[in-house]
Each structure stands twice: as structure tokens, then as C-alpha cells.
Amino acid sequence: MKRIQLIGLGLIVLCGLISQYTNATQNQFMVWLLAIGAVAGILMVISEYFSRR
């Protein structure tokens, strides 16, 4: 895996852990922030697939 993919994977895991083990789900803004962070991580992970073509 490339560095950007590892950063994206870390971002996905971090957002998931924050949502599971904190009270972040009680605040609408934090829910959106975590969702956007996870989507950004997914885009980082799959960026290698789109950059090859």
C-alpha cells in the first residue's frame, strides 16, 4: 500500500473509533464531521485505482 492509502485507512479507523468510544454521536455536527472524514479516507484508499487509468 502507498502512503496515501495508509493515511486514508488510518482516517477511516480513527473516525470509527471516535464514533464508537466517545459521545460524538450526540452532536449533529460531529456526526457529519466523522462521516466526511470517513468518506475522505475511503477516497484516499481507492485513489490508486483511479490514478492508474
Helices and strands as residue ranges (DSSP letters): H 3-21, G 24-26, H 28-52
